[in-house]
Amino acid sequence: MQTDQILAQLLAFDTVSSRPNMALMTWVRDLLEDAGIAVTLIPDASGGKANLFATVGPAGAAGVMLSGHTDVVPVDGQDWTVPPFALTRADGRLYGRGAADMKGFCAAAIALMLRAAKRPLRTPLHLALSYDEEVGCMGVRSLIDMLAQAPVRPAMCIVGEPTGMAVATGHKGKVALRATCVGREGHSALAPMALNALHLAADTIVAIRDLQAEVAATGARDGDYDVPYSTIHAGKMQGGVQVNIVPNHAVIDFEIRSLAEDDPEALISRLRTAVGGLVAAQRDAFPEADIRIERLWDYPGLGTPSDAAVVNFVKGLIGANGTIKVAFGTEGGLFSSRLGIPTVICGPGSMAQGHKPDEYVTEEQMARCEAMLDALLHRLEGGL
């Protein structure tokens, strides 16, 4: 089965993160098992979603792992001119939700597994497909738990997120947080006698912006990133019932994307100190006043040394000289930090097309990806 045929099948599955992916995973499992490839599905508690891990080649050896996620972001509210859950080919582009991020790479990796099953590999090839990457790299963790118990782990990993087929060695880590602001309700005609939780939330956002300004001015810097410093960003605020009620509750969801040189816990501690001062100023008049900051989820950054063996290996596969770092997060940081697997990111397409209407990957990028994977297959036959 050819890569474009596999991609057409993958795009046809609506695997928005809020929905099951089991139909896609069982289709991939059946395809691989029919080729004699060993496959393990790792379902979630609901049974509606699963990770997939497959291996072809000699047992008991480390090998190379290709990693991709199967979930995609929603299309709701976007103005698509082509069907989002189908493959449309036009003007050298392959359109569909997830074509760039990242079913294009997944299709190429699955096709490689099918070719590898017919070849005399001296080094194994592994395929790891996950769910719920788009909501915080949540699903892959059960696959990581399984690999942690395995007698042999992959020697290296290529995460196929879209990099324009450049070799990326790093990305920032992320912590998602929530600030819950507690005030005292009241009638808006007597607003000064109440404590407006939305005002506390606004003051909290000011504290977030002040911390961001300080980090941008004096914090660690890494010029390999488009934004060379750690970022603190408030993305959502909720509170209030109607205009004539002073609200007693408001919530802010925000995030920290941190460089390897910055400790996110230290940034959170500084923010807690700042909002603690806001609360202390209100406690005499309003003992119930509070601003609570909690962690929702996180994933680690990736920082593979530019001279690491995996970097030189993948650069050799594509004929590259340099490396890049990417602004977006991936599962690569988890493979590296939790399992100690040396990891790089290299895949077809651009994240500039990801998450947008009429998402696409170019045929040229897919051809370059397949050339890289063919070179990998040749190396696996020779034993690396």
Sine and cosine of phi, psi and omega as CSV:
sin_phi,cos_phi,sin_psi,cos_psi,sin_omega,cos_omega
0.00,0.00,0.75,-0.66,-0.07,-1.00
-0.99,0.14,0.34,-0.94,-0.06,-1.00
-0.85,0.52,-0.69,0.72,-0.05,-1.00
-0.92,0.38,-0.50,0.86,0.08,-1.00
-0.93,0.37,-0.66,0.75,0.04,-1.00
-0.91,0.42,-0.68,0.74,0.02,-1.00
-0.87,0.49,-0.65,0.76,0.03,-1.00
-0.86,0.51,-0.65,0.76,0.02,-1.00
-0.92,0.39,-0.70,0.71,-0.04,-1.00
-0.89,0.45,-0.67,0.74,-0.01,-1.00
-0.91,0.41,-0.46,0.89,-0.03,-1.00
-0.95,0.32,-0.33,0.94,0.06,-1.00
-0.99,0.10,0.83,-0.55,0.06,-1.00
-0.99,0.16,1.00,-0.08,-0.05,-1.00
-0.93,-0.37,0.64,0.76,0.20,-0.98
-0.79,0.61,0.62,-0.78,-0.18,-0.98
-0.82,0.58,-0.48,0.88,-0.02,-1.00
-0.98,0.21,-0.03,1.00,-0.07,-1.00
-0.86,-0.51,0.28,-0.96,-0.01,-1.00
-0.92,0.40,0.42,-0.91,0.12,-0.99
-0.86,-0.50,0.14,0.99,-0.14,-0.99
-0.88,0.47,-0.57,0.82,0.00,-1.00
-0.89,0.45,-0.66,0.75,0.05,-1.00
-0.90,0.44,-0.73,0.69,-0.08,-1.00
-0.91,0.41,-0.61,0.79,0.03,-1.00
-0.94,0.34,-0.54,0.84,0.07,-1.00
-0.90,0.44,-0.71,0.70,0.03,-1.00
-0.90,0.44,-0.70,0.71,0.01,-1.00
-0.83,0.55,-0.75,0.66,-0.04,-1.00
-0.89,0.45,-0.64,0.77,0.02,-1.00
-0.88,0.48,-0.72,0.70,-0.02,-1.00
-0.94,0.33,-0.69,0.73,-0.02,-1.00
-0.90,0.44,-0.55,0.83,0.05,-1.00
-0.89,0.45,-0.39,0.92,0.04,-1.00
-1.00,-0.04,0.10,0.99,0.04,-1.00
0.99,0.11,0.33,0.94,-0.05,-1.00
-1.00,-0.08,0.69,-0.73,0.03,-1.00
-0.97,0.26,0.79,-0.62,-0.08,-1.00
-0.75,-0.67,0.66,-0.75,0.12,-0.99
-0.84,-0.55,0.79,-0.61,0.16,-0.99
-0.99,-0.15,0.66,-0.75,0.01,-1.00
-0.86,-0.50,1.00,-0.04,-0.08,-1.00
-0.97,0.26,0.39,-0.92,0.13,-0.99
-0.99,0.14,-0.02,-1.00,-0.08,-1.00
-0.89,0.45,-0.51,0.86,-0.03,-1.00
-0.98,0.19,-0.36,0.93,-0.08,-1.00
0.99,0.14,-0.02,1.00,-0.04,-1.00
-1.00,-0.02,-0.29,0.96,-0.01,-1.00
-0.77,-0.64,0.36,-0.93,0.00,-1.00
-0.38,-0.92,0.44,-0.90,0.30,-0.95
-1.00,-0.06,0.32,-0.95,0.04,-1.00
-0.73,-0.69,0.69,-0.73,0.09,-1.00
-0.74,-0.68,0.80,-0.61,-0.05,-1.00
-0.73,-0.68,0.50,-0.87,-0.01,-1.00
-0.66,-0.75,0.68,-0.73,0.14,-0.99
-0.76,-0.65,0.64,-0.77,-0.03,-1.00
0.91,-0.41,-0.11,-0.99,-0.12,-0.99
-0.90,0.43,0.67,-0.74,0.01,-1.00
-0.97,0.22,0.44,-0.90,0.11,-0.99
0.99,0.13,0.10,1.00,0.05,-1.00
-0.92,-0.39,0.34,-0.94,-0.14,-0.99
-0.95,0.30,-0.89,0.45,0.08,-1.00
0.98,0.20,-0.12,-0.99,-0.05,-1.00
-0.90,-0.43,0.71,-0.70,-0.01,-1.00
-0.94,-0.34,0.75,-0.66,0.16,-0.99
-0.98,-0.19,0.74,-0.67,-0.12,-0.99
-0.81,-0.59,0.70,-0.71,0.07,-1.00
-0.47,-0.88,0.36,-0.93,0.07,-1.00
-0.94,-0.33,0.51,-0.86,-0.09,-1.00
-0.97,-0.23,-0.17,0.98,0.00,-1.00
-1.00,0.10,0.40,-0.92,-0.01,-1.00
-0.73,-0.69,0.25,-0.97,0.03,-1.00
-0.99,0.10,0.32,-0.95,-0.04,-1.00
-0.92,0.40,0.32,-0.95,0.11,-0.99
-0.96,-0.29,-0.03,1.00,-0.06,-1.00
-0.84,0.54,0.72,-0.69,0.05,-1.00
0.98,0.20,0.03,1.00,0.01,-1.00
-0.98,-0.19,0.56,-0.83,-0.08,-1.00
-0.99,-0.12,1.00,0.07,0.00,-1.00
-1.00,0.10,0.64,-0.77,0.09,-1.00
-0.98,-0.21,-0.10,0.99,0.08,-1.00
-0.78,-0.62,0.34,-0.94,0.04,-1.00
-0.89,0.45,0.81,-0.59,-0.06,-1.00
-0.93,0.37,-0.52,0.86,-0.07,-1.00
-0.95,-0.31,0.80,0.60,0.08,-1.00
-0.33,-0.94,0.40,-0.92,0.05,-1.00
-1.00,0.05,0.83,-0.55,0.12,-0.99
-0.87,-0.48,0.82,-0.57,0.00,-1.00
-0.96,-0.28,0.83,-0.56,0.01,-1.00
-0.36,-0.93,0.73,-0.68,0.12,-0.99
0.80,0.59,0.66,0.75,0.04,-1.00
0.97,0.23,0.23,0.97,0.01,-1.00
-0.86,-0.51,0.53,-0.85,0.07,-1.00
-0.92,-0.40,0.94,-0.34,-0.11,-0.99
-0.99,-0.12,0.49,-0.87,0.11,-0.99
0.48,-0.88,0.46,-0.89,0.01,-1.00
-0.90,0.43,0.85,-0.52,-0.03,-1.00
1.00,-0.08,-0.01,1.00,-0.02,-1.00
-0.84,0.54,-0.68,0.74,0.05,-1.00
-1.00,0.02,-0.68,0.74,-0.15,-0.99
-0.87,-0.50,1.00,0.06,-0.19,0.98
-0.59,-0.81,0.69,0.72,-0.03,-1.00
-0.95,0.32,-0.35,0.94,0.09,-1.00
-0.87,0.50,-0.76,0.65,0.04,-1.00
-0.91,0.42,-0.68,0.74,0.00,-1.00
-0.84,0.54,-0.67,0.74,0.01,-1.00
-0.89,0.45,-0.69,0.72,0.01,-1.00
-0.91,0.42,-0.61,0.79,0.00,-1.00
-0.93,0.36,-0.63,0.78,0.04,-1.00
-0.91,0.42,-0.68,0.73,0.03,-1.00
-0.88,0.48,-0.61,0.79,0.05,-1.00
-0.90,0.44,-0.66,0.75,0.03,-1.00
-0.85,0.52,-0.66,0.75,0.00,-1.00
-0.91,0.42,-0.64,0.77,0.04,-1.00
-0.93,0.37,-0.64,0.77,-0.03,-1.00
-0.90,0.44,-0.52,0.85,-0.02,-1.00
-0.90,0.43,-0.31,0.95,-0.01,-1.00
-0.98,-0.18,0.08,1.00,-0.11,-0.99
-0.89,-0.46,0.44,-0.90,-0.02,-1.00
-1.00,0.10,0.98,0.19,-0.05,-1.00
-0.95,0.31,0.66,-0.75,0.15,-0.99
-0.99,-0.13,-0.30,0.95,0.04,-1.00
-0.78,-0.62,0.72,-0.70,-0.08,-1.00
-0.95,0.30,0.41,-0.91,0.11,-0.99
-0.90,-0.43,0.75,-0.66,0.00,-1.00
-0.90,-0.44,0.53,-0.85,0.09,-1.00
-0.81,-0.59,0.80,-0.59,0.05,-1.00
-0.87,-0.50,0.89,-0.45,0.07,-1.00
-0.89,-0.45,0.71,-0.71,-0.13,-0.99
-0.82,-0.57,0.08,-1.00,0.11,-0.99
-0.81,-0.58,0.28,-0.96,0.09,-1.00
0.84,0.54,0.54,0.84,0.14,-0.99
-0.93,0.36,-0.61,0.79,-0.10,-0.99
-0.94,0.35,-0.19,0.98,0.00,-1.00
-0.91,-0.42,0.52,0.85,0.11,-0.99
0.92,-0.39,0.42,0.91,-0.01,-1.00
0.80,0.60,0.70,0.72,-0.11,-0.99
-1.00,0.10,-0.67,0.74,-0.14,-0.99
-0.93,0.36,-0.58,0.82,-0.11,-0.99
-0.90,0.44,-0.26,0.96,-0.13,-0.99
-0.90,0.43,-0.53,0.85,0.05,-1.00
-0.95,0.32,-0.53,0.85,0.09,-1.00
-0.92,0.39,-0.63,0.77,0.04,-1.00
-0.90,0.44,-0.64,0.77,0.06,-1.00
-0.86,0.50,-0.65,0.76,0.02,-1.00
-0.90,0.43,-0.71,0.70,-0.01,-1.00
-0.92,0.40,-0.51,0.86,0.02,-1.00
-0.89,0.45,-0.46,0.89,0.00,-1.00
-1.00,-0.05,-0.10,1.00,-0.05,-1.00
-0.96,0.29,0.56,-0.83,0.00,-1.00
-0.91,0.41,-0.47,0.88,0.01,-1.00
-0.70,-0.71,0.74,-0.68,0.04,-1.00
-0.96,-0.26,0.38,-0.92,0.09,-1.00
-0.83,0.56,0.57,-0.82,0.00,-1.00
-0.97,0.23,-0.42,0.91,0.02,-1.00
-0.34,-0.94,0.28,-0.96,-0.06,-1.00
-0.68,-0.74,0.67,-0.74,0.16,-0.99
-0.91,-0.41,0.92,-0.39,0.08,-1.00
-1.00,0.00,0.84,-0.54,-0.17,-0.99
-1.00,-0.01,0.53,0.85,0.11,-0.99
-0.88,0.48,0.42,-0.91,-0.10,-0.99
-0.93,0.35,0.89,-0.45,0.04,-1.00
-0.81,-0.58,0.20,0.98,-0.13,-0.99
0.92,0.40,0.40,0.92,-0.03,-1.00
0.90,0.43,0.39,0.92,0.21,-0.98
-1.00,0.02,0.36,-0.93,0.02,-1.00
-1.00,-0.03,0.90,-0.44,0.01,-1.00
-0.97,-0.22,0.75,-0.66,-0.05,-1.00
-0.96,-0.26,-0.12,0.99,-0.08,-1.00
-0.37,-0.93,0.39,-0.92,0.21,-0.98
-0.47,-0.89,0.31,-0.95,-0.01,-1.00
-0.96,0.28,0.41,-0.91,0.17,-0.99
-1.00,0.09,0.29,-0.96,-0.04,-1.00
-0.70,-0.71,0.65,-0.76,0.17,-0.99
-0.80,-0.60,0.83,-0.56,0.10,-0.99
-1.00,-0.08,0.73,-0.69,-0.11,-0.99
-0.73,-0.69,0.29,-0.96,0.05,-1.00
-0.69,-0.72,0.75,-0.66,0.11,-0.99
-0.95,-0.32,0.87,-0.50,0.04,-1.00
-0.97,-0.24,0.87,-0.50,-0.07,-1.00
-0.96,-0.28,0.80,-0.60,-0.05,-1.00
-0.90,-0.45,0.83,-0.56,0.05,-1.00
-0.84,-0.54,-0.52,-0.85,0.06,-1.00
-0.73,-0.68,0.78,-0.62,-0.03,-1.00
-0.95,0.30,0.30,-0.95,0.04,-1.00
-0.08,-1.00,0.15,-0.99,0.08,-1.00
-0.97,0.25,0.65,-0.76,-0.06,-1.00
-0.90,0.43,-0.37,0.93,0.06,-1.00
-0.93,0.38,-0.35,0.94,0.02,-1.00
-0.88,-0.48,0.60,0.80,-0.13,-0.99
-0.81,0.59,-0.65,0.76,-0.03,-1.00
-0.91,0.42,-0.25,0.97,0.02,-1.00
-1.00,0.01,-0.05,1.00,0.05,-1.00
-0.92,-0.39,0.09,-1.00,0.05,-1.00
-0.86,-0.50,0.94,-0.35,-0.11,-0.99
-0.98,0.22,0.91,-0.41,-0.02,-1.00
-0.91,0.41,-0.49,0.87,0.07,-1.00
-0.92,0.39,-0.55,0.84,0.08,-1.00
-0.92,0.39,-0.64,0.77,0.11,-0.99
-0.87,0.49,-0.65,0.76,0.02,-1.00
-0.90,0.43,-0.66,0.75,0.03,-1.00
-0.89,0.46,-0.66,0.75,0.04,-1.00
-0.90,0.43,-0.56,0.83,0.05,-1.00
-0.91,0.42,-0.65,0.76,0.04,-1.00
-0.90,0.43,-0.60,0.80,0.10,-1.00
-0.87,0.50,-0.67,0.74,0.03,-1.00
-0.89,0.45,-0.63,0.77,0.05,-1.00
-0.89,0.46,-0.70,0.72,-0.02,-1.00
-0.93,0.37,-0.60,0.80,0.04,-1.00
-0.90,0.44,-0.68,0.74,0.03,-1.00
-0.90,0.43,-0.66,0.75,0.04,-1.00
-0.87,0.50,-0.69,0.72,0.00,-1.00
-0.88,0.48,-0.64,0.77,0.00,-1.00
-0.92,0.39,-0.69,0.72,0.01,-1.00
-0.89,0.45,-0.66,0.75,0.00,-1.00
-0.90,0.43,-0.56,0.83,-0.07,-1.00
-0.99,0.11,-0.61,0.79,-0.18,-0.98
-0.78,-0.62,-0.08,1.00,-0.08,-1.00
-0.99,0.16,-0.04,-1.00,0.03,-1.00
-0.88,0.48,0.46,-0.89,-0.02,-1.00
-0.70,-0.71,0.56,-0.83,0.08,-1.00
-0.66,-0.75,0.97,-0.26,-0.09,-1.00
-0.93,0.37,-0.11,0.99,0.06,-1.00
-0.96,0.27,-0.25,0.97,0.01,-1.00
-0.99,-0.14,0.50,-0.87,0.08,-1.00
-0.86,0.51,-0.68,0.73,0.16,-0.99
-0.96,-0.27,0.95,-0.30,-0.25,-0.97
-0.99,0.13,0.21,0.98,-0.01,-1.00
-0.70,-0.72,0.20,-0.98,0.06,-1.00
-0.92,0.38,0.56,-0.83,-0.04,-1.00
-0.86,-0.50,0.58,-0.81,0.08,-1.00
-0.83,-0.56,0.86,-0.51,-0.20,-0.98
-0.69,-0.72,0.80,-0.60,0.11,-0.99
-1.00,-0.04,0.84,-0.54,-0.10,-1.00
-0.94,-0.33,-0.25,0.97,-0.08,-1.00
-0.39,-0.92,0.69,-0.73,0.10,-1.00
-0.68,-0.73,0.72,-0.69,0.00,-1.00
-0.73,-0.68,0.58,-0.82,0.07,-1.00
0.19,-0.98,0.38,-0.93,0.06,-1.00
1.00,0.00,0.42,-0.91,0.01,-1.00
-0.90,-0.43,-0.80,0.60,0.10,-1.00
-0.41,-0.91,0.19,-0.98,-0.27,-0.96
-0.93,0.36,-0.40,0.92,-0.03,-1.00
-1.00,-0.07,0.24,0.97,0.08,-1.00
-0.87,-0.50,0.80,-0.59,0.15,-0.99
-0.96,0.29,0.87,-0.50,-0.10,-0.99
-0.97,0.26,0.58,-0.82,0.02,-1.00
-0.97,-0.24,0.07,1.00,-0.09,-1.00
-0.49,-0.87,0.71,-0.70,0.08,-1.00
-0.49,-0.87,0.49,-0.87,-0.07,-1.00
-0.73,-0.68,0.70,-0.72,0.10,-1.00
-0.87,-0.50,0.78,-0.63,0.16,-0.99
-0.98,-0.22,0.77,-0.63,-0.02,-1.00
-0.58,-0.82,0.12,-0.99,-0.07,-1.00
-0.62,-0.78,0.36,-0.93,0.18,-0.98
-0.83,-0.56,0.82,-0.58,0.14,-0.99
-0.93,-0.36,0.93,-0.37,-0.23,-0.97
-0.92,-0.38,0.62,-0.79,0.20,-0.98
-0.91,0.41,0.35,-0.94,0.04,-1.00
-0.87,0.49,-0.48,0.88,-0.05,-1.00
-0.98,0.21,-0.25,0.97,-0.02,-1.00
-0.98,-0.22,0.64,-0.77,0.06,-1.00
-1.00,-0.08,0.93,-0.37,-0.01,-1.00
-0.87,0.49,-0.50,0.87,0.02,-1.00
-0.90,0.45,-0.60,0.80,0.04,-1.00
-0.92,0.40,-0.62,0.79,0.03,-1.00
-0.92,0.39,-0.65,0.76,0.04,-1.00
-0.90,0.45,-0.66,0.75,0.01,-1.00
-0.88,0.48,-0.66,0.75,0.02,-1.00
-0.91,0.42,-0.61,0.79,0.02,-1.00
-0.94,0.35,-0.63,0.77,0.06,-1.00
-0.88,0.48,-0.62,0.79,0.05,-1.00
-0.90,0.44,-0.67,0.74,-0.02,-1.00
-0.90,0.43,-0.72,0.69,-0.03,-1.00
-0.96,0.27,-0.41,0.91,0.10,-0.99
-0.87,0.49,-0.59,0.81,0.07,-1.00
-0.92,0.40,-0.59,0.81,0.05,-1.00
-0.89,0.45,-0.67,0.74,-0.01,-1.00
-0.93,0.36,-0.70,0.72,-0.03,-1.00
-0.85,0.53,-0.56,0.83,0.00,-1.00
-0.93,0.36,-0.28,0.96,-0.05,-1.00
-0.95,-0.32,-0.24,0.97,-0.20,-0.98
-0.91,0.42,-0.55,0.84,-0.01,-1.00
-0.88,0.48,-0.69,0.72,-0.02,-1.00
-1.00,0.09,-0.50,0.87,-0.09,-1.00
-0.70,-0.71,1.00,0.06,-0.07,-1.00
-0.86,0.50,-0.41,0.91,-0.03,-1.00
-0.99,0.16,-0.11,0.99,-0.04,-1.00
-0.83,0.55,0.66,-0.75,-0.02,-1.00
-0.29,-0.96,0.49,-0.87,0.20,-0.98
-0.69,-0.72,0.95,-0.31,-0.04,-1.00
-0.97,-0.26,0.78,-0.62,0.04,-1.00
-0.95,-0.33,0.81,-0.58,0.01,-1.00
-0.78,-0.63,0.51,-0.86,0.10,-1.00
-0.99,0.14,0.70,-0.71,0.07,-1.00
-0.99,-0.11,-0.80,0.61,0.06,-1.00
-0.26,-0.97,0.18,-0.98,-0.01,-1.00
-0.38,-0.93,0.28,-0.96,0.23,-0.97
-0.60,-0.80,0.48,-0.88,-0.06,-1.00
-0.98,0.18,0.36,-0.93,0.13,-0.99
-0.97,0.24,0.15,-0.99,0.07,-1.00
-0.88,-0.47,0.73,-0.68,0.02,-1.00
-0.58,-0.82,0.93,0.36,0.00,-1.00
-0.98,0.22,0.79,-0.62,0.02,-1.00
-0.84,0.55,0.62,-0.78,-0.07,-1.00
-0.91,0.42,-0.33,0.95,0.02,-1.00
-0.98,-0.20,0.22,0.98,0.00,-1.00
-0.92,0.40,0.43,-0.90,-0.03,-1.00
-0.86,0.50,-0.63,0.77,-0.02,-1.00
-0.90,0.43,-0.57,0.82,0.02,-1.00
-0.91,0.41,-0.75,0.66,0.00,-1.00
-0.91,0.42,-0.57,0.82,0.01,-1.00
-0.90,0.43,-0.76,0.65,-0.05,-1.00
-0.95,0.31,-0.59,0.81,0.11,-0.99
-0.85,0.53,-0.62,0.79,0.04,-1.00
-0.92,0.40,-0.56,0.83,0.00,-1.00
-0.91,0.40,-0.57,0.82,-0.09,-1.00
-0.95,-0.32,-0.04,1.00,0.00,-1.00
0.95,0.31,0.55,0.84,-0.03,-1.00
-1.00,-0.04,0.42,-0.91,0.07,-1.00
-0.97,-0.23,-0.70,0.71,-0.09,-1.00
-0.95,-0.31,-0.07,-1.00,0.04,-1.00
-0.72,-0.69,0.23,-0.97,0.05,-1.00
-0.74,-0.67,0.11,-0.99,0.25,-0.97
-0.82,-0.57,0.46,-0.89,-0.10,-1.00
-0.91,-0.41,0.47,-0.88,-0.04,-1.00
-0.97,0.23,-0.49,0.87,-0.09,-1.00
-1.00,0.03,0.37,-0.93,0.04,-1.00
-1.00,0.05,0.34,-0.94,0.03,-1.00
-0.59,-0.81,0.08,-1.00,0.10,-1.00
-0.97,0.23,-0.11,0.99,-0.04,-1.00
-0.87,0.50,-0.59,0.81,0.02,-1.00
-0.89,0.45,-0.53,0.85,0.03,-1.00
-0.95,0.30,-0.68,0.73,0.04,-1.00
-0.88,0.48,-0.63,0.77,-0.04,-1.00
-0.96,0.29,-0.77,0.64,-0.12,-0.99
-0.98,0.19,-0.59,0.81,-0.06,-1.00
-1.00,0.09,-0.53,0.85,-0.10,-1.00
-0.90,-0.43,-0.19,0.98,-0.03,-1.00
0.95,0.32,0.39,0.92,0.01,-1.00
-1.00,0.03,0.88,-0.48,0.05,-1.00
-0.86,0.51,0.77,-0.64,-0.22,-0.98
-0.69,-0.73,0.63,-0.77,0.20,-0.98
-0.76,-0.65,0.22,-0.97,0.04,-1.00
-0.90,-0.43,0.80,-0.61,0.02,-1.00
-0.34,-0.94,0.91,-0.42,-0.02,-1.00
-0.37,-0.93,0.18,-0.98,-0.10,-1.00
-0.99,0.15,0.51,-0.86,0.08,-1.00
1.00,-0.07,-0.07,-1.00,-0.04,-1.00
-0.73,-0.68,0.64,-0.77,0.07,-1.00
-0.93,0.38,-0.20,0.98,0.11,-0.99
-0.89,0.45,-0.40,0.92,0.08,-1.00
-1.00,-0.08,-0.27,0.96,-0.04,-1.00
-0.94,0.34,0.52,-0.85,0.11,-0.99
0.94,0.35,0.17,0.99,-0.04,-1.00
-0.93,-0.37,0.30,-0.95,0.16,-0.99
-0.90,0.43,0.48,-0.88,-0.03,-1.00
0.82,0.57,0.68,0.73,0.08,-1.00
-0.85,0.52,0.62,-0.78,0.00,-1.00
-0.48,-0.88,0.31,-0.95,0.23,-0.97
-0.80,-0.61,0.59,-0.81,-0.04,-1.00
-0.99,0.13,0.46,-0.89,0.07,-1.00
-0.89,0.46,-0.55,0.83,0.03,-1.00
-0.89,0.46,-0.68,0.73,0.03,-1.00
-0.91,0.41,-0.64,0.76,0.02,-1.00
-0.91,0.42,-0.61,0.79,0.03,-1.00
-0.90,0.43,-0.63,0.77,0.04,-1.00
-0.91,0.40,-0.60,0.80,0.05,-1.00
-0.90,0.44,-0.71,0.71,0.00,-1.00
-0.90,0.43,-0.57,0.82,0.06,-1.00
-0.90,0.43,-0.66,0.76,0.06,-1.00
-0.88,0.48,-0.70,0.71,-0.05,-1.00
-0.94,0.34,-0.55,0.83,0.09,-1.00
-0.90,0.43,-0.63,0.77,0.06,-1.00
-0.90,0.43,-0.61,0.79,0.07,-1.00
-0.89,0.46,-0.69,0.72,-0.01,-1.00
-0.87,0.49,-0.66,0.75,0.03,-1.00
-0.87,0.49,-0.67,0.75,0.02,-1.00
-0.92,0.40,-0.62,0.79,0.01,-1.00
-0.92,0.40,-0.56,0.83,0.07,-1.00
-0.91,0.41,-0.54,0.84,-0.01,-1.00
-1.00,0.03,-0.02,1.00,-0.01,-1.00
0.99,0.12,0.43,0.90,-0.04,-1.00
0.92,0.40,0.00,0.00,0.00,0.00
